[in-house]
Amino acid sequence: MGVLVFGNSGSGKSTYARAISARHGLQHLDLDSIVWEPGQIAVQRSPADIADSLADFISRNPTWVIEGCYSELVQSASTHCTELIFLNPGIESCLANNLRRPWEPHKYASLDEQNSMLANLQAWVASYYVRDDAWSYKAHRSVFDAFTGTKLEHLEASGYTV
């Protein structure tokens, strides 16, 4: 079993993926943990290092759930997955979830540091449907629509069931 969960920041990916992981005993990979340099804010690792880390995780774990907003990595991992899940609850839900987000010590040294990035994060999240980058709705929609295996799109956060 290999489950890919993707969507905008604040869509509920981490919560959903942790629930799937716990319910089915799957190894869990948050793509943020391989994309960004440890202990640094917004410093991306090299594409080769990211690709190697993703391939290593998939090869070492026969059952897994991977989650993130990185469509290029979701696309890459999709050839190994059994199910693709697109969380697309809308901007208002994502913005509200980001405001409630607890401290993420694997990303930030302190809650204050995390909160100092919130305004930038919220602006980025709010532009999800109009951006034209690899982490936008356009890119996510393209990955989802092209996938020919088992897939599910959730349009309301209240509809997420594991």
Disulfide bonds with the S-S distance in Angstrom:
none
